[in-house]
Structure formats: structure tokens, C-alpha cells
Amino acid sequence: MDIFIQQVINGLTLGAVYAVVALGYTMVYGIIQLINFAHGEVVMIGAMIAFSVIVALAPGGLPPLVVVLIATGCAIPVCMFLGYAMERVAYRPLRGAPRLAPLITAIGVSIILQHFAMMIWGRSPLPFPQVITTVGYDVGGATITNVQIVILVVSTAMMTALALMVYRTKFGAAMRATAQNPQIAGLMGIDTDRVIAATFVIGAGMAAVAGVMVANYYGIAHYTMGAPLGLKAFCAAVLGGIGNLPGAMLGGILLGVVEALGAGYIGDLTGNWFGSNYQDVFAFIVLILVLVFRPQGLLGERVGERA
Amino acid sequence: MQPRLSAIALATVAAFGLVACGKEEPPKPAAKAEAPAAPPPPPTMTVNIGHVAPLTGGIAHLGKDNENGARLAIEQANAAKISIDGKEVKFVLIAEDDQADPKVGATVAQKLVDAKVAGVVGHLNSGTSIPASPIYNQAGIPVISGSATNPKLTEQGFKQQFRVVGRDDQQGPAVAIYLAGTAKPKTVAVIDDATAYGAGLADEVEKTLKAAGVKVLAREKGTDKTTDWKAVLTKVKGRNPDAIFYGGMDATGGPLLKQGRELGIKAVFAFGDGACTDEMRKLAGEKAAEGLICSQAGIPAQASSKKFLDAYKAKYNVDPILYAPFTYDATNLLIEAMKKANSADPAKYLPELQKIHFNGATGPIAFDEKGDRKDAEITIFTMKGDKLEPTAIMKGGKTIAYNDFLQMLATAVSAAGDAAKAPVDSAAQAGRDAAKAAVEAGKAATGTPK
């Protein structure tokens, strides 16, 4: 039983991160039907900025928590600016273009960011400084660390804040209106370009936090870390129903837990025919099954294709 | 550039001399006539040597380290102005990136073959070396890997395939014997990264452990990009092993170790050469890394010749990480064989390479008929305090304490240096006896069947 609890804890932590990143995908898709494949790289840049700040501040003798907070505080605006610049430079000029064009651009931006990071931070995996000492707590025989607790709490707080913003504020209403129909929203006096830019900025800010959390959790930062994480988060968004905020959260958590349980039990279930390296396969089987029976995703609504 | 400039200068001087003499002869024969007085620069020849390692991706730092080793050898050879077949040779290193990807490895190999390189140093990974090897073999280009340890590489019967490191079927058993002998585990979990290298090494470890009567759990696997090992480790923790062996690189091994300790796993962690770097301490955290055991095919980088270490440090301003001394040696072997054959033609210098005896930065090197290094040592390291310390040398399935090994090396050198003097000989014999006793002691301690 304790093993099962441990796997669920692992999965929830992983899933919380997926969910936060997935929100970035789903928000952008919801508004302009663009799959921003460069979103994973924003997570990576966030981790890298935080890495540099922590390395610079670590010998200063500040309390570790303050160092990490400053690092996160630096990573968020940088990533927000990056998100804004990406939208302004790479996507806005293509707003009226066929859908494939911005998609390819997104892949291009992703490659550029990756190599840009490689030039600055080098090719080696960077050991993320462990300024916060990891402390484990016992939960029914399983261990949960302080870092895991922080990830769960921060992710939940961010998701709650985002949901409140989207569903309770005037700006949120503008976002939803733009998502439903940008032309009409524009006629109603909404500056849709501003709303779209803001969506990118908010998503990028959350990605920055996710980057710091992931790098801290695994103790490693690398210029390629964004792409696989981004892909998983994208799948989580699709699983929950892309364009749907609660869907992305649910999809992320679900994917994380399925992955952890899959890795933990796939060997036993198949008589060691499949090893734990097939944990991704396990996760994707779930994704495919869901999409076969509910193509719109778990919480997605069946909507007609918009041009 | 330099030789061509001086050639022009010489020609100019010759022409001026001609004008000064005021003779009416056409310039061409005149230049010929002047030649004995002012000898023309020796004709030059360019020899391309390929180097392949991942220069992007997760282990790009190791790839760069490999390349640095080869580049250093090339530059030293150029500075020494080696002449082959009466021509001064300019060696050029063509460094390629195979991204540690088997498909790219084969593409890059074809590219080097098309570029008509005289020899290749690489690839870094076994997973890329093996698919690339038939391409080199078909073109008859000698290849020396400084780091690929999978046995299959040299088991394909390719006459021009060599390596200057030990094999996984030497390394795997070595680390397994050491692990079984020191940690005395009842149950061991074996994890690998599903690459030719990681899985191959893990197989050898598992085989040896089982033969030694140790219970080995069902294999767990990740990939060479896995950073989240929590699920695998949680499962392993439930089986309560006394030791965990991971076949893979440091970029994945570091997080594995860190997460294992976070989950409260108290077992001894052991690794192969791919994760036998000081990076492990940074990636896993100092506390988690303390006491880890790892093996390296060959001798430790810091035990390679001081001349090499100093030259490397002077050129790159860092210390070699892992295999730089081996790629350095591999490059020098190619050059040495070309010198001996007095030709840079692969078909002509290959026989020289096969029977070469060379004193490299990693010790004396000779190849067996498969192209493997004869008498390859495997070193066992333990993380103590802030660095990896060599604790034992495994040779032919025997354990030799590291200090005894150094003593043996010293005695071997002094014995070789002054073989005629009987007292030295007997001293060397005494040293060898002591070493032999140590070996026996180690053997007894490990309790292995062989």
C-alpha cells in the first residue's frame, strides 16, 4: 500500500507541473487555435534564468528561500517578455494566414530558443543548485518531500488564481469573448490584440514558475528539458480537451498519475514483458483510448471547426 | 597558409637573384638551377582525421571532452612537423556531431567516408559506433574508439575497428565483482537506460552477480533522456534491494541517485563509466553522491600521463572529464601507425596499427586480433568527500587495491628501465609478489567462482 501511495504522490507532483504547463497551451489554443510548440522552451528558459540567478546569489549568504524567490521573481518577467515578444514577432504577423503557417513558425521558434539557450548556458546538463535542503515527511509509509509539497501548493494556487481571473474578472470576460469570436469581440470594443498578447504573457509567467519547480525537483536543468515536458503538457491539454481550462488541469494531473502508476506496475502487469521505460507508452495508450471514445477530450465541448 | 607563403617568398627571392645576375634565361629553368643553393620547402600533404562524438544533446559535455583530446593530439603532431613519405604532413581534424543518435551516427560516418578521411577517432557511444562500423569497414578506414565499450563493436570481425578502452564484458563483471565483494548485497536491483551501452553493461553486471549467488531483481528501464526516476525507484524501493546498479550516463544517473536518496533508499548505488564523473556530485547533491561506486574502462583520467594532463589544462583551461586521454591516445595511434608505414593510405598503415606497441597517455597500448586493447584495466572509483577516488583496479577478474597498483606501475617502470640489474629485478619481483598477494586477498574477499 505504501508503494501505491508513493506512486500517487510522485504522479500528483508530476501531474501538477504538467497541468500548469498545459494551461499555457490550452489558453493560447482556446483563443487563437494555435498550438504554441515553443511553450515548452519558455519553461526551459525560466529554469535557466533561475539557475543563473541562484548561482550568482548562492554565495551571498541570503536565506535559501529568499534566493529561490528572487530567482523565480527574475525568471517570471523575463519569460513574460519572451512570451510577449514571441507573439508580437512570430505569431501576430501570421494572424490571418492558414493555420499551418503559425504552427511551423512555432516549431521554428522552439528550435531557435533551444539553440539560443545552448549558446548561453552550454551543452552540459546544469546541476541546479540545491539551496533548499530536501526534507522528507512520512505519509502512511510513503515519503513526501518539502519540494513536492511546495510544487503541489504553488501549482494549485496558480491554477485557482487563473480560474478566478478568467471566470470572475472583466479581463477574463474579454478573454472568453475573444476565444468565442474575435471579430465580434472586437466590435464590442475589446482590444483583441491586447487580450491575445496578455494570454501569451500569463501563460509564459506560469511556465517560468513551472520551470523553476521542475529544475528544483529534479536538480537538473538542460537546454533540451523543455521539449519533452512541453509535449507531455500538450498531451495533457488534449486529454482534458484542448481550449478548456479545467480540462488542462484534470488532464495534467491524470497524465502524471497514469504515468507514475504505469511505470510502477506495467512490469508486474505484463510479466516484465514491458519495462518501466514504456511508461510513456502507457500514458499515450490512455490518451488514445480517451480520444477514441471522446475526441473532444475529457471536458472539451464538441465545437464546429472555425475557419 | 604558412608553407604556401614561404614558397612564394622563396620564389620571389629566387627571381630577384636571377634579375641580379642579369642572365637572359627564362625563369623556369633558372629557378631549378637555383634550387640546390636554396632548397625549396619540403612538399606538404594534408591528412584528414575524422572525430565523431555528440556535440549537442544531453552528453555534449563528454563529446566535447573527447574532441578536445583528439584535437590536442592533432595540434601537437602539426607542431612536431611530422613528415611521411618525404612530405611534411598537416593533420586536419574533421569534427562531426552524431547527437548520440544511431541514425545520425551512420549518416556522419558516410559523410566522413565521402570526405576520404585517413582514419576516424570515435564514436563516443556504443549505440552510434556499432551502426557506423560497417560503413567504415566497407571503405577500409581504420576507426579507433576512445570510449565505446559495448563488446559487439569489435565482435563483428571488422579488421579496421579498434578501441583503446576496456569492454563492457570486462567492465560489467569488474564492477559486479567489486560490488559483491565489498557491499556484500543479498539483493541487487539493476536499472538501465535502454541504450546499447547501458543495457549491455547492465546485462554483464546481472550475469556476474547471478553467478556470484546474488539475487537480481527484474530489470527496470528508463531512457537516455529520463530525468524522472521516482516511479521506477519507488517500485524498486518496495523490493528492498541492498544495492542498485545503473547502466547509463551521468545526465540521467545523477537525477536517479538524487531521487533515490530522496525516497529514502539506503542501498549502495553503483554505476558504469558513463556515470563515473565528478558531475555526479553536482547532479545528485553532495550528500546523496557520497559513497557511490563506479567503474571506468581503463585507468582514471587523473592517472594518465602528467604531460598530457598539463598540455590539456594549458590548452583548454579545464581538466579532462572522462575519455579525453583515450581519444588523445587513439589519435596518436593513427598518426604513429602512419609514421611507421610511411603512408597515410589506410590500406598501407592498417597492418602497422594492428601490431602497434605504443606508450600513450593511458599507458602502454597494443591490440589483440579483434581490435580490443590488450590487458585493459578497469578502475573502480568511490565518491569520497568532494571527489571520485580510485579505490581498486580490476584486471583479468582480479581486484587490486589502487595504491598497490600504483606501486606495481612504479616497479614495472623501474624494472623496465633497468632490467639488467638483478637487485632491481628482485625488488620488482617482490613488488609483484605483494601485488599478487593483494589480488588473492581481494579474490578471497569477493568470493567469486572464477
Interface residues (C-beta under 8 A of the other chain):
Chain A: D2 I3 Q6 Q7 N10 G11 T13 L14 M118 G122 R123 S124 P125 P127 Q130 T134 G136 T143 T145 Y218 G219 I220 H222 T224 M225 P228 E259 A260 L261 G262 A263 G264 Y265 G267 N272 G275 S276 N277 Q279
Chain B: L55 T56 G57 G58 A60 H61 G63 K64 A194 A218 R219 E220 K221 G222 T223 K225 T226 T227 D228 K230 A231 V232 T234 K235 K237 G238 D250 A251 G254 P255 K258 Q259 E262 L263 G264 E279 K282 L283 A284 G285
